[in-house]
């Protein structure tokens, strides 16, 4: 183990992406995370494409740095084993519908009677109370009802989801932050009681869209789609180069606007009264975007990037994954790193974010097979005999 969370123990009984991602972030930072899955099938993400030789690649990245055991909490024997495991852990992460663990005999009162300092992260679509508390949810639900999808897309087109279930990732980030906030209280006060964290994944998406609520409250505005334009800065759009690549441009300050104008050899724009301030530039965004679009369309990508870099402008290429992998900055910082994997030797994954200077975290391994650490968990940790482990396996308790 290495990283600032070395010594922290996390029990992850959640499924799919959002809540397990919170546990993965904690594992990245050095926590020991045990992921418990249903015997046989395991987590549903194991069935998500893409596959190589029948092995799920998404799974390997989404649950990296964890240990893996199986246990059916719905059985009496499984429940008893879970209660034996719980005192070893500081954090429990779950994403069952509200009240599910209570029905299984694992209310927060029972959990805290076993481990009084336990931090419990409960991740659901809409939270532990309210009229929608029983509704299921996935990333597209969070993005849609959290306001993100409505403001994404072309102004005359349909609302657009991102090309990746970012609503899950957003929720996982808030989950990890919530756990760390609760742990800080315990670090200050060793006798502090346990904490229950109620994470609504839809609210997590909405929380990122800071301006929507106050804008609607004070101005009556219902923000809608504006494509690749920018409602608070101009010029700002996506432009195609002469060799059929794409770049994006931004920059709201006068200094950055001037730099961008020098990059396209249009210093006259800097002193044009129509563009003298950011709010005026936004009012004339269409004119500015057209000027920059025409210039980019007349020049190849390498020249566009060189001009803007020389002028210290704020333009960037729009990368696909092969371009990310080949970028000098990505290579220099090892943003993509190789980690050990049981099936393929090593595999490429995104590195730990953020970096810790004095206590660096590290990638340890890709996610593994269903129940691959059962022997360690049930024989070494709980002291079960070989015969007992074999019997529980046959009964599909583990």
N, C-alpha and C positions, 0 to 999 in steps of 0.2 A: 504494500500500500504506500501511497505518497499523495501529498496534497493537504490543504488546510483542514479537511474534514476527516483526516485519518483518526480512527478510533470510534467514529460515529457508526451506528448500526441501524440499518433501515430494512424493514420488512415490506416488500411490495407484493400485494395480493391483487393489484389492479390489472385491467386488461386493455387491449387495443393501444392507443397512442398517448393521449394527453397525460393521464396520471402516471403511467410508466415513464414518460419522458421526464417528469419531475424527479422520479427516482434515478433515472439515468444521469441527469445533471448532478445530483448529489454523489453518485458513483464516480463521475468524472473528477469531482473535487476531492476524492479520496475516501468517501464513505464505503463501508462494507455493506453491500445490498444483496439481500436474498430475495429472489423472485419466486413466488409460489404459484404454481399453475395447477389446473385440473389434470388428474392422471389421464394419460392417453392422448387427448387432443391438444392440450396446452392452450396458450393464448391464441386468439383469432388472427393476430398479425402474422403468425407462422404460415397462414394460407394466403397472404398478400403477395402478388407479384412485385418485382421480377424474381425469377428463379434461375439458378444455374445448377445443372445436374440434380434437379429436384430440391435444391436447398434454397430457402427464402433469404434473399440478400437484404431486404428491408429489415427483416427481423434482426439480422446480425448487427446492423448499425443501431437500430432503435433501442436495443436492450444490452448494449455493450457494457463491459466492466462489472457484470452481475454474476452471482451464483444462481443455480437453478434447482429447485426441488418441486415435487408434486405432492399435493395433499387435498383431499376432498373435505372441505369444512362442513359439508351438509351431513356428514356421518358422525355418529357419536365418537368413534375412535379418532376420526380426523380432528374433531373439535378438541378432544383431550390432548392430542399431540400439539395442536396449535397453541393451546394454553401453556404447554411445557416450553414451547419455543419463545413465547412472547417476552419473558423477563430478560432475554438476551438483547432486546432491541430498544432503541430510543425513539424510533419513528415508525408508524404504521401508515401505509398509503393504500387507499381503497377507492373504487369508483362504482360500487354497486348502487342500485336505486335506494333512496332513503328508506331506512327501516329494515333493510335486508339483513345486516349483521345482527340487529336486535332480535329478529325472528330466529336466527341461528343460535341465539344464546350468547351473543357477543356485543351487548350494549356497551356504551362508553363507561358506564359504572362498573361493569364486569371487567372490561379491559384495564381500567385504572386500579381496580382492586388487585390485579395481577402485576401491573407495572404502573405505579402511581405517577411517574414522570413522563409517561408516554405522550408524544405528540401525534395526534391522529389527523391526517389529511384526508378529507372526504371530497372527492371531485365528482360532480354531477352536472347534467346539462343546465339545470336552472336553480340549483341550490336545495337546501334541506327543508325549506318551507315554501309557502305560496301555492297558488292553484296549479302551477305546472310542475310541481316537485316530482311527480311520478312519471313524467314524460322521458323517454329515452332521447339520446342525442348523439350526433357525430359532428365532425368539423363543419360541414356545410350548414348544419342547423345553427351552430354558434356564430358562423360568419354572417348568415342571413339575418338572424334575429338580433345580432349584436351590432348591426348597422354597416358592416364592412362591405357586403356584397352590393348593397344599394348604391353606394358611392363609387363603385368600381366598374369601369367600362366606358364605351363611347357615349357621348351625350344623346345621340339618337338611336342607341342600341340597347340591348338587353343588359340587365345587371349581370356582372361577371364574377365568378368565383376565381380565386388564385389557382394556379396550376398544381398546387400542393396543398394538403390539408393544414393550412397555417393556423386555423382556429385551434387545433389540437396543440400545436407547438406553443402558441400564445398562452393557453391554459396551463401547460406544463411549466412554463417560465414562472407564472404567478404562483403555481403550487410550490415550486422550489423556494421562491422568495418568502412565501408564507411560512414554510417549515423553518427556514433560517431565522426569520423574525421570532418565531416561538422559541427556538433554541437559544437565542440571545438572552431571553429572560431566564432560562434555566442556567445559563452560564453565570449570570449575575447572582442568582439565588439558588443554591443547590437544593433547597427545600420547596421550591416552587412546584405547584401542582401541574398535572398534565394539561394539555391544551387540545381543543378540537377546532380544526380549521374547516370552514364551510366554503368551498370553492365552487362557484357557479362558472362554468366554462363559457357560457354566453355573456355573462357580465365581464369576464376577463377580456373578451374581444372588444366589447363596448368601451371598457376602461381605456383602451389604447387610443380611442377616437376622441381625444380631449375636447375639441372645440364644438362637437355636435350639440351637446346639451346646453351650454351657455349661449351659443349662437341662436338656437331655437328659442330659448327662454327670453333673451333680450331683444332679438331682432325679428323673431317669428319666421326665421329662415329654415327651410327644409333643404339641406344640402343634397345635391344630386351628382350625377356623373359628368365628368368633363374630359374623359379620355386621358391622354397623356399630357394635357395642359396642366397648369398649376394655378390654383386660386389665390396664391399669396406671393408669387414671384414671376417675373418675366424679364427676358425670354426664358421659357422653360417648356421643353417638349422633347419628343423623340424624332430624330432626323436620320434619313438614309444617305449614305455616302455614295460616291460615284461607282465604287466597286461593290455595291450591294451589301454593305454592313450597316449596322445600326449604332447610333450614339445617343446619349441623353445629355441634356444641358440644364443647368440650374444656376442660382446665384442671385440673392436678393439685395445685397448691399451695393452702394454706388461704386465702391472700389472693385468688386468682382464684376459688375456690369462693364466697367471700363476695361478691365482685363479681357473680357470676352469680346468686346468690340475691337480691341487691338489685335486679337487673334485672327479675326477675319478682315483686318485692314480697313476698318470702318471707324476711324476716330471721330468722324463727324457725328456719329450717333451719340457720343458721350456728351456733347454740348447741345444736343437737340432738346429744346424745352419740353417736348412731348415725353421725353424719357429722363427727365431730370431727377426723379425720385422713384422709389419702388412702387408707390401707389399709382403714379402716373404711368409707369411702365406696365403695370397690371391692366390699367385701363386701355392701353394700346398693345396688348399682348399679341393679338392676331397679326398686326403689322410687323412687330419684332420677330415673332416666330417665323414668319414668311421670309424675312431677310436672312435669318440664320439657316433656314431650310434650304434656300436656293444656294447659299455658299457651300454648305455641306454636300449638296447633290453634285456640285461641280468639282469635288476633290476626293481622292481616295482616302481610305481610313488612316493609313500611316501618316499622310500629310496633315490630315485633320488633327490627329492626336499630337503630332509634333508642334503644330502651330499653337495649339491651346496650352500645351506644356510649357513652351517657350514664353508665352504671355502670362503664365500662371492663371489660366482661365479654369472654369469649373465645368468641364465636359469629360465624359467617360464613355468608353465602349460598353455596349450591352453584351455581356458574356453568356455563352452557353458553357456547359460543364467542361468541354474540352479546352476552351479558352481559359477558364479559371485554372485548370490543372497546369496549363503551360505558362501562366503569368509569372514574371520574375519575382514580384512581391510575394505571391503565394508560395513559390519555391523557397525563397529566402527565409520565410517565417515558418515553413513546414505546416502551412494551413491544412494541407492534406497529408496525412501520415499513414504509415503501414503498421498494422497491428496483427498479432498472432491469431490464427483461426484454425479450428480443428479440421475443417474440411478442405481449405484451399491454401494452407500454409500461412500466408499473410494476405490481408485485404486492405484496400485504401479506405480511409474514413476521414471526416473532418476532425481536426484536432480540438483540444479542450479550449473553450472560450469562457471567460477571459483568462489571461496568463497571470500566474502568481510568481513574483520574483524570488521571494525568500523561501517559499514553500511550494515549489512547482508541482502541479498535478501531472499525471501521465496517463496515456492510454495503455491499458493492460491486455485486453483481449476482446475479440468479437463475442457477440451473444452465442450461447451454446444450445445444446439439445434439451428436449423435455426431460426433466428429472436427472440431469447428468451429475448433479452433486448430492443426490439422495444419500449415498453412503456416508459422506461427511456429515450431513445434517442429522440423519437419524441414528447412525452408528456412533460417530465421534461426538456429536454435540449432545444427543439425548441418551446415548448408551444402550440403544436397542440391540438385541442379539441378531445374528444372521437369520436365525429361524423366524424371529418376530418380523424382521423387515421383509422376508420372503412371504410370510403369511399376509401381511398388510398389502403387499404388492399384488398378490393373487386376488385379494378382496377389493382391489382398486381403491383402497383408502389412500395409498400413496403411489 
